[in-house]
């Protein structure tokens, strides 16, 4: 896969680990990974996973992030293999510390055909469709779901930064299958996740104007969603004015500066402390 190949030659050396110990699930970012932020380069899985984790842990700082879960960029690769129970077996330990059905939003970064795009599963734990407007409080945030939920419980929003690549049937089916098995394992009861109970839509979102910025757009989609989540599902879902192209382009410099700032901070933490004078 083109996007997962090293971006440039050179020795691999660690810059940071994020988050720092004793947190689990740390991601190591190297100088080689940093080169993926050069102009015209494709973002690799390390940069994608690092920045998504940063957004969720401290980059946005909202109650939306607390009620969201971000899957690894390798998650869908496992779901695209064999039958649904075997697929779930491959990733069942990835959520052993989190019940995804208590979350409002699940973010699934996907890499297919040398292109990054994003799927957002909204309200996976909602079991019944409701005609009336549904609302509940999560910290300072009040969610409002439109009357569209009379028809379906779950919504999967698919966000492509290149419109020509919109083909999602296999992906949505894999997510249906995963959620169904995960529910059976987690809740010890059957629940159908089908096209009747879970709708998917290709959102009209800001589009890239080159061949290399798809990863940047994926990251900006997540950041914009965490800052202002989509909870009214009026079809077609038009988000073309969500953010200007420049906002996505400048993420290369933003992420590079963030990594180097964390690098300097971690270097200071690793410096040997002077022994106390006697």
Residue pairs with C-beta under 8 A, 6 or more apart in sequence:
1 111
1 114
2 42
2 114
3 42
3 43
3 44
3 45
3 111
3 114
3 115
3 116
3 215
4 44
4 45
4 111
5 44
6 32
6 44
7 32
7 33
7 35
7 36
7 38
7 41
7 42
7 44
8 32
8 35
8 38
8 41
10 31
10 32
10 35
11 31
11 32
12 30
12 31
12 32
13 30
13 31
14 28
14 29
14 30
15 29
15 30
15 31
15 33
15 34
15 259
15 260
15 262
15 263
16 28
16 29
16 259
16 262
16 263
16 266
17 26
17 27
17 28
17 29
17 266
18 26
18 27
18 29
18 50
18 53
18 54
18 262
19 25
19 26
19 53
19 57
20 26
20 266
20 269
24 97
25 53
27 46
27 49
27 50
27 53
28 46
29 46
29 47
29 50
29 259
30 46
33 44
33 46
33 47
33 50
34 256
34 259
35 41
36 42
36 43
36 44
36 46
36 47
37 43
37 47
37 252
37 253
37 255
37 256
38 252
39 252
40 210
40 212
41 212
42 114
42 212
42 214
42 215
43 116
43 214
43 215
43 216
43 219
45 73
45 74
45 111
47 215
47 255
48 73
48 109
48 116
48 215
48 218
48 219
49 72
49 73
49 109
50 259
51 59
51 219
51 255
51 258
52 70
52 107
52 109
52 219
52 222
53 70
54 258
55 65
55 70
55 219
55 222
55 223
55 226
56 65
56 68
56 70
56 226
57 65
59 223
60 223
60 226
60 227
62 141
62 226
62 227
63 138
63 139
63 140
63 141
64 104
64 105
64 138
64 141
64 225
64 226
64 227
64 229
65 226
66 138
66 139
67 103
67 104
67 105
67 138
68 103
68 104
68 105
68 106
68 107
68 226
69 95
69 98
69 100
69 103
69 105
69 106
69 107
70 106
70 107
70 109
70 222
71 94
71 106
71 107
71 108
71 109
72 94
72 109
73 109
73 111
75 91
75 94
75 108
75 109
76 108
76 109
76 110
76 111
76 171
76 174
77 111
78 87
78 90
78 91
79 87
79 91
79 174
79 175
79 177
79 178
80 87
80 170
80 174
81 87
81 90
84 174
84 177
84 178
84 180
84 181
85 181
87 174
87 177
87 178
88 177
88 178
88 181
88 182
88 185
91 178
92 182
92 185
95 182
99 186
100 106
100 124
100 182
100 186
101 124
101 125
101 182
101 183
101 186
101 187
102 125
103 124
103 125
104 122
104 123
104 138
104 143
104 229
105 120
105 121
105 122
105 123
105 225
105 229
106 120
106 121
106 124
107 118
107 119
107 120
107 222
107 225
108 118
108 119
108 120
108 121
108 175
109 116
109 117
109 118
109 218
110 116
110 117
110 118
110 119
110 171
112 165
112 171
113 165
115 160
115 162
115 165
115 214
116 161
116 214
116 215
116 217
116 218
117 158
117 159
117 160
117 161
117 165
117 214
117 218
118 158
118 159
118 218
118 221
118 222
119 156
119 157
119 158
119 159
119 168
119 171
119 175
120 156
120 157
120 159
120 225
120 230
121 154
121 155
121 156
121 175
121 179
122 154
122 155
122 156
122 157
122 230
122 231
123 145
123 153
123 154
123 155
124 154
124 179
126 149
126 153
126 154
127 153
127 191
128 153
129 149
129 150
129 151
129 152
129 153
129 197
130 145
130 149
130 150
131 147
131 149
131 150
132 147
133 144
133 145
133 146
133 147
134 143
134 144
134 145
134 149
135 142
135 143
135 144
135 145
136 142
136 143
143 229
143 231
144 231
144 232
145 231
145 232
145 233
146 231
146 232
146 233
146 234
148 233
148 234
148 235
149 233
151 199
152 196
152 197
152 198
152 199
153 197
153 198
154 193
154 197
154 198
154 199
155 198
155 199
155 200
155 201
155 233
156 172
156 175
156 198
156 199
156 200
156 201
157 200
157 201
157 203
157 230
157 237
158 166
158 168
158 171
158 172
158 200
158 201
158 202
158 203
159 202
159 203
159 205
159 217
159 218
159 221
160 166
160 202
160 205
161 205
161 206
161 207
161 208
161 213
161 214
161 217
161 218
162 207
162 208
162 214
163 207
166 202
168 200
168 202
172 195
172 198
172 200
175 193
176 193
176 194
176 195
176 198
177 193
179 193
179 198
180 191
180 192
180 193
183 189
183 190
183 191
183 193
184 190
184 191
201 233
201 235
201 236
201 237
203 230
203 237
203 238
203 239
204 236
204 237
204 238
204 239
204 240
205 217
205 221
205 239
205 240
205 242
206 217
206 220
206 239
206 240
206 241
206 242
206 243
206 244
206 245
206 248
207 217
208 214
208 216
208 217
208 245
208 248
209 245
213 248
213 249
216 248
216 249
216 251
216 252
217 248
219 248
219 251
219 255
220 243
220 247
220 248
220 251
221 242
224 242
224 243
230 237
230 239
